[in-house]
Amino acid sequence: MSFILYLIIGGIIGWLAGLILGRDVPGGIIGNIIAGIIGAWLGGLIFGDFGPDIAGMAIIPALIGAIILVFILSLIMKSMRKNR
């Protein structure tokens, strides 16, 4: 059950990061989940574990990490579209 909750929280974090930046995460729901989970890992590395914790994810660093990840992904996708 905790794995499912981890996936749901990851999806919500990825979705929020896309909303905050005003950019779509490539891959839809799966992309949001992946962005949220990788963003949680990235945010944990950069900022540590502070703030509220849900399903093993510190929410604030996870959201900041997901925002960074979505921003980098959008820059990569934009440059790939220019090269075509």
N, CA, C and O atoms as a DFTB+ gen file, in Angstrom:
336 C
 N C O
     1  1       0.819      -1.199       0.000
     2  2       0.000       0.000       0.000
     3  2       0.861       1.259       0.000
     4  3       0.493       2.250      -0.631
     5  1       1.988       1.242       0.687
     6  2       2.822       2.434       0.745
     7  2       3.434       2.744      -0.615
     8  3       3.678       3.910      -0.924
     9  1       3.691       1.710      -1.446
    10  2       4.238       1.937      -2.781
    11  2       3.232       2.677      -3.651
    12  3       3.604       3.574      -4.408
    13  1       1.969       2.308      -3.548
    14  2       0.920       2.981      -4.315
    15  2       0.793       4.436      -3.871
    16  3       0.640       5.330      -4.704
    17  1       0.855       4.672      -2.572
    18  2       0.802       6.034      -2.045
    19  2       2.017       6.836      -2.522
    20  3       1.894       8.021      -2.832
    21  1       3.179       6.197      -2.581
    22  2       4.401       6.835      -3.076
    23  2       4.217       7.269      -4.529
    24  3       4.615       8.373      -4.902
    25  1       3.619       6.408      -5.349
    26  2       3.364       6.746      -6.745
    27  2       2.350       7.886      -6.878
    28  3       2.515       8.770      -7.718
    29  1       1.321       7.863      -6.062
    30  2       0.301       8.912      -6.109
    31  2       0.893      10.256      -5.707
    32  3       0.660      11.261      -6.379
    33  1       1.655      10.283      -4.621
    34  2       2.279      11.527      -4.166
    35  2       3.282      12.018      -5.210
    36  3       3.366      13.219      -5.467
    37  1       4.045      11.102      -5.813
    38  2       4.976      11.474      -6.881
    39  2       4.262      12.102      -8.058
    40  3       4.739      13.087      -8.620
    41  1       3.113      11.540      -8.441
    42  2       2.322      12.093      -9.533
    43  2       1.789      13.479      -9.221
    44  3       1.795      14.363     -10.078
    45  1       1.330      13.666      -7.999
    46  2       0.807      14.973      -7.591
    47  2       1.925      16.012      -7.580
    48  3       1.728      17.142      -8.025
    49  1       3.092      15.635      -7.078
    50  2       4.218      16.566      -7.037
    51  2       4.655      16.937      -8.459
    52  3       4.911      18.108      -8.740
    53  1       4.739      15.953      -9.347
    54  2       5.087      16.242     -10.741
    55  2       4.066      17.131     -11.418
    56  3       4.423      18.033     -12.175
    57  1       2.785      16.876     -11.143
    58  2       1.706      17.684     -11.706
    59  2       1.783      19.120     -11.196
    60  3       1.630      20.063     -11.972
    61  1       2.023      19.292      -9.880
    62  2       2.139      20.630      -9.308
    63  2       3.330      21.387      -9.883
    64  3       3.249      22.589     -10.136
    65  1       4.430      20.678     -10.087
    66  2       5.611      21.323     -10.676
    67  2       5.291      21.831     -12.075
    68  3       5.700      22.934     -12.439
    69  1       4.574      21.050     -12.856
    70  2       4.166      21.489     -14.193
    71  2       3.232      22.678     -14.138
    72  3       3.334      23.589     -14.960
    73  1       2.315      22.679     -13.170
    74  2       1.388      23.813     -13.022
    75  2       2.121      25.085     -12.620
    76  3       1.850      26.161     -13.153
    77  1       3.048      24.956     -11.681
    78  2       3.778      26.127     -11.200
    79  2       4.590      26.755     -12.333
    80  3       4.637      27.978     -12.463
    81  1       5.225      25.920     -13.147
    82  2       6.030      26.438     -14.257
    83  2       5.194      26.788     -15.478
    84  3       5.662      27.517     -16.353
    85  1       3.973      26.288     -15.555
    86  2       3.128      26.530     -16.710
    87  2       3.575      25.735     -17.929
    88  3       3.351      26.150     -19.066
    89  1       4.206      24.593     -17.688
    90  2       4.696      23.747     -18.779
    91  2       4.205      22.328     -18.554
    92  3       4.073      21.868     -17.419
    93  1       3.937      21.647     -19.654
    94  2       3.493      20.264     -19.555
    95  2       4.686      19.341     -19.375
    96  3       5.739      19.532     -19.983
    97  1       4.502      18.348     -18.539
    98  2       5.518      17.316     -18.376
    99  2       5.315      16.309     -19.500
   100  3       4.208      15.801     -19.675
   101  1       6.369      16.007     -20.271
   102  2       6.211      15.017     -21.335
   103  2       5.836      13.649     -20.754
   104  3       6.405      13.227     -19.747
   105  1       4.900      12.970     -21.372
   106  2       4.531      11.635     -20.930
   107  2       3.241      11.561     -20.144
   108  3       2.851      10.473     -19.719
   109  1       2.571      12.669     -19.936
   110  2       1.289      12.659     -19.241
   111  2       1.393      12.225     -17.790
   112  3       2.255      12.702     -17.051
   113  1       0.514      11.320     -17.387
   114  2       0.458      10.872     -15.998
   115  2       1.742      10.155     -15.599
   116  3       2.280      10.396     -14.518
   117  1       2.231       9.282     -16.461
   118  2       3.474       8.555     -16.165
   119  2       4.630       9.540     -16.051
   120  3       5.487       9.384     -15.181
   121  1       4.669      10.546     -16.911
   122  2       5.704      11.573     -16.843
   123  2       5.638      12.358     -15.549
   124  3       6.671      12.695     -14.970
   125  1       4.413      12.656     -15.083
   126  2       4.251      13.350     -13.810
   127  2       4.764      12.506     -12.651
   128  3       5.433      13.020     -11.755
   129  1       4.454      11.220     -12.665
   130  2       4.906      10.330     -11.593
   131  2       6.431      10.262     -11.587
   132  3       7.060      10.372     -10.535
   133  1       7.017      10.080     -12.767
   134  2       8.478       9.989     -12.852
   135  2       9.122      11.310     -12.438
   136  3      10.112      11.310     -11.707
   137  1       8.572      12.436     -12.896
   138  2       9.121      13.743     -12.518
   139  2       9.016      13.962     -11.012
   140  3       9.931      14.514     -10.401
   141  1       7.915      13.536     -10.414
   142  2       7.750      13.692      -8.971
   143  2       8.719      12.841      -8.179
   144  3       9.283      13.308      -7.189
   145  1       8.924      11.601      -8.595
   146  2       9.821      10.704      -7.864
   147  2      11.275      11.135      -8.041
   148  3      12.024      11.199      -7.067
   149  1      11.678      11.433      -9.281
   150  2      13.054      11.889      -9.504
   151  2      13.259      13.261      -8.860
   152  3      14.330      13.541      -8.322
   153  1      12.245      14.105      -8.914
   154  2      12.327      15.410      -8.253
   155  2      12.469      15.279      -6.743
   156  3      13.186      16.061      -6.118
   157  1      11.792      14.297      -6.151
   158  2      11.930      14.056      -4.711
   159  2      13.348      13.620      -4.378
   160  3      13.922      14.052      -3.378
   161  1      13.902      12.770      -5.214
   162  2      15.281      12.323      -4.999
   163  2      16.245      13.499      -5.158
   164  3      17.125      13.701      -4.322
   165  1      16.076      14.272      -6.230
   166  2      16.938      15.416      -6.499
   167  2      16.822      16.465      -5.397
   168  3      17.830      16.991      -4.925
   169  1      15.604      16.764      -4.993
   170  2      15.387      17.730      -3.914
   171  2      15.969      17.260      -2.591
   172  3      16.491      18.061      -1.815
   173  1      15.878      15.947      -2.332
   174  2      16.471      15.403      -1.111
   175  2      17.980      15.524      -1.114
   176  3      18.588      15.782      -0.074
   177  1      18.594      15.340      -2.282
   178  2      20.050      15.498      -2.376
   179  2      20.482      16.942      -2.166
   180  3      21.466      17.210      -1.477
   181  1      19.740      17.870      -2.763
   182  2      20.128      19.280      -2.714
   183  2      19.753      19.925      -1.378
   184  3      20.567      20.622      -0.773
   185  1      18.529      19.694      -0.923
   186  2      18.004      20.425       0.226
   187  2      17.859      19.601       1.495
   188  3      17.592      20.166       2.556
   189  1      18.022      18.303       1.425
   190  2      17.844      17.462       2.603
   191  2      16.370      17.174       2.852
   192  3      15.528      17.383       1.979
   193  1      16.074      16.700       4.032
   194  2      14.698      16.337       4.388
   195  2      14.160      17.308       5.422
   196  3      14.459      17.193       6.611
   197  1      13.361      18.269       4.963
   198  2      12.698      19.168       5.895
   199  2      11.260      19.346       5.448
   200  3      10.915      19.048       4.305
   201  1      10.444      19.821       6.328
   202  2       9.038      20.020       6.003
   203  2       8.231      18.758       6.231
   204  3       8.744      17.762       6.740
   205  1       6.976      18.807       5.854
   206  2       6.100      17.644       6.046
   207  2       6.555      16.449       5.217
   208  3       7.104      16.600       4.125
   209  1       6.316      15.269       5.756
   210  2       6.742      14.025       5.124
   211  2       5.516      13.158       4.863
   212  3       4.776      12.827       5.790
   213  1       5.302      12.789       3.595
   214  2       4.204      11.900       3.236
   215  2       4.775      10.774       2.391
   216  3       5.455      11.024       1.396
   217  1       4.506       9.554       2.778
   218  2       4.938       8.349       2.055
   219  2       6.443       8.312       1.856
   220  3       6.921       7.822       0.833
   221  1       7.193       8.823       2.822
   222  2       8.641       8.790       2.729
   223  2       9.237       9.921       1.913
   224  3      10.449       9.945       1.697
   225  1       8.411      10.867       1.448
   226  2       8.895      12.016       0.677
   227  2       8.725      13.275       1.502
   228  3       7.646      13.551       2.026
   229  1       9.808      14.040       1.612
   230  2       9.698      15.368       2.212
   231  2       9.105      16.273       1.124
   232  3       9.732      16.481       0.085
   233  1       7.937      16.795       1.350
   234  2       7.143      17.444       0.314
   235  2       7.812      18.690      -0.262
   236  3       7.844      18.852      -1.482
   237  1       8.340      19.564       0.571
   238  2       8.912      20.816       0.078
   239  2      10.150      20.585      -0.794
   240  3      10.209      21.113      -1.904
   241  1      11.142      19.813      -0.330
   242  2      12.281      19.544      -1.220
   243  2      11.880      18.765      -2.474
   244  3      12.457      18.974      -3.541
   245  1      10.906      17.879      -2.355
   246  2      10.449      17.111      -3.515
   247  2       9.834      18.033      -4.554
   248  3      10.090      17.876      -5.748
   249  1       9.033      18.985      -4.122
   250  2       8.405      19.923      -5.052
   251  2       9.452      20.817      -5.713
   252  3       9.388      21.060      -6.918
   253  1      10.410      21.305      -4.936
   254  2      11.464      22.146      -5.501
   255  2      12.304      21.342      -6.494
   256  3      12.636      21.842      -7.569
   257  1      12.646      20.106      -6.143
   258  2      13.406      19.252      -7.049
   259  2      12.637      18.942      -8.324
   260  3      13.222      18.903      -9.406
   261  1      11.332      18.720      -8.206
   262  2      10.507      18.446      -9.391
   263  2      10.403      19.678     -10.278
   264  3      10.393      19.557     -11.503
   265  1      10.325      20.861      -9.678
   266  2      10.293      22.095     -10.468
   267  2      11.590      22.247     -11.252
   268  3      11.565      22.597     -12.432
   269  1      12.718      21.986     -10.607
   270  2      14.011      22.050     -11.292
   271  2      14.046      21.045     -12.437
   272  3      14.479      21.374     -13.541
   273  1      13.591      19.822     -12.178
   274  2      13.609      18.773     -13.194
   275  2      12.705      19.117     -14.379
   276  3      13.113      18.953     -15.529
   277  1      11.497      19.587     -14.118
   278  2      10.567      19.932     -15.193
   279  2      11.123      21.101     -16.008
   280  3      10.966      21.132     -17.229
   281  1      11.762      22.050     -15.353
   282  2      12.355      23.174     -16.068
   283  2      13.468      22.701     -17.003
   284  3      13.532      23.120     -18.159
   285  1      14.339      21.835     -16.505
   286  2      15.429      21.297     -17.328
   287  2      14.871      20.469     -18.483
   288  3      15.335      20.589     -19.617
   289  1      13.875      19.628     -18.196
   290  2      13.256      18.829     -19.261
   291  2      12.614      19.701     -20.332
   292  3      12.713      19.398     -21.521
   293  1      11.963      20.769     -19.923
   294  2      11.317      21.643     -20.909
   295  2      12.362      22.346     -21.775
   296  3      12.130      22.558     -22.965
   297  1      13.504      22.708     -21.198
   298  2      14.572      23.308     -21.998
   299  2      15.128      22.309     -23.005
   300  3      15.386      22.663     -24.155
   301  1      15.313      21.063     -22.579
   302  2      15.821      20.020     -23.476
   303  2      14.824      19.758     -24.598
   304  3      15.212      19.666     -25.763
   305  1      13.548      19.638     -24.258
   306  2      12.530      19.375     -25.274
   307  2      12.426      20.549     -26.255
   308  3      12.222      20.340     -27.451
   309  1      12.564      21.766     -25.759
   310  2      12.501      22.942     -26.614
   311  2      13.681      22.961     -27.591
   312  3      13.502      23.283     -28.766
   313  1      14.873      22.623     -27.121
   314  2      16.037      22.608     -28.008
   315  2      15.956      21.463     -29.008
   316  3      16.450      21.592     -30.128
   317  1      15.349      20.353     -28.629
   318  2      15.186      19.247     -29.557
   319  2      14.203      19.598     -30.672
   320  3      14.388      19.177     -31.814
   321  1      13.158      20.369     -30.350
   322  2      12.196      20.788     -31.366
   323  2      12.808      21.799     -32.323
   324  3      12.459      21.822     -33.503
   325  1      13.724      22.642     -31.827
   326  2      14.380      23.626     -32.685
   327  2      15.297      22.969     -33.704
   328  3      15.434      23.464     -34.823
   329  1      15.925      21.863     -33.331
   330  2      16.884      21.201     -34.193
   331  2      16.232      20.419     -35.313
   332  3      16.934      19.955     -36.211
   333  1      14.945      20.255     -35.300
   334  2      14.266      19.487     -36.367
   335  2      14.038      20.304     -37.578
   336  3      13.482      19.811     -38.560
